């Protein structure tokens, strides 16, 4: 009786084909998982960006509201700092100033309250607390490093018992702001030039037409996802106000371009988003 079966050649060929199929399926699974991570991180960044811009836009639109009682007067309804941090317990944005996170800027907005007692909710600070009539509301936005080493957009505000602060959005590499200045005389409320905070302060020093002439604001944020949310991605460079502005002012405006190659290794291979908005000052 003749024995029939697989020979050594057939067995080796079958093993080789099976191994190749397993490797192909594994590669497909790894690629699908990486795509899932990128998609999920991107969706979360889109939500975080919308939230951050909405909160900052609301504060800017409230800037300078005078209300029915004191305050103001103030020197200006808003002010800011380039490439700086904020001391948690100092008044407003007074120094000493801690080091900036990746050259991030600081925005401070002031306005009066509305409504008797604790307020009617129409005027709030960046933490969502209502500001009552006759009170002074503050919303100060800056980037700081959290306890786990992640950058986060924070809100500093003036509460009943002093200054406080809360994290608004995690995963922030840089906050950058340009101020649209109305240089016409008389002012018509239309911005003619966009400058950074240092340049606006210099205008004030030269003739008092700086912070009081801010008619609009360009806000840009660079956000990042969780660790390894973009595995295998090469290091990229991100221009927060576009490559044109970076070419003109990048060398003298820290933080408007973030190159992933100079970030710590743990911050690389992450999904990133640049989000921005232009907001007009109502008051």
C-alpha positions, 0 to 999 in steps of 0.5 A: 500500500502506497503512503501519501502526504506532504513532503518536506518541500510542500510543508516548508512552502505552506509554512512560508505562505502562512507566515507571510499572511500572518505578517500581512494581517499584523501590518494591517491591524497595526495600521488600522490601530494607528489610524484609530488613534489618529482619528480619535485624537484629532476629534478630541483636539477639534473639540478642545480647540472649539472650547478654548476659542469660544471661551476666549472669544466670549472674554474678548467680546466682554472686554471694556464693558463699563456697566452701571456702577464703578469700575472702570476707569482702567488704563485699557480694557485688555493687555498682554505679554509676549512669551511669558508665564503668569504668577498665580497669586500676583495681581493681574499679570504683574511680575515676577513672571515665570518662564513661558511654555514654548514662547506662549503669550498671555492675555488679560481682559477686564470688564465690569459686572452686571446685575445686583448681588452676585450678578445676573450671569450676563457677565462672567469671568473665564471660570464661568463665575458671574460678576456683579454690578460694581465689581471688576471682572478679570479673565487671564489666559496663559499656558502653564505646565501641569503636574504630569508635564503636559502643557495646558491653557489656564484661566486666572480670575479674581474671586471673592477671596483673591486670585484663583486659576483653573485649567481649561484645555489640556495638551497645549503647545503654544498660545499666540495673540496678535492685536488689531490696532485702529491707527486712524484719527479719529478712530473708526473701530477698524484695525489697520495693523496687527501687532504683538503685545510688545509692539502694542506696549511700545505704541503706548509708550510713544503716544498712548495709542496702543492698548486703548486702540485694540479693535480686534484680536487674532488668536492661535493655539497649537494643540497636541494629542496623547502620547503615541497618538501619531506613531511613526510620524516624522517631526513637523514644523507648525506655523501658528499664523501661517508661513508668511507671518513666520517669515516676516516676524518669526525671529522676533516673535517667540512661539509663532512657529513650533518645530517638533524636532526641538521638543522633548522626545516624549512630545513627538509623534503626537497628533497636532492641530493649529486652531485660530479665530479673529475676534472683534472687540465690541466695547 
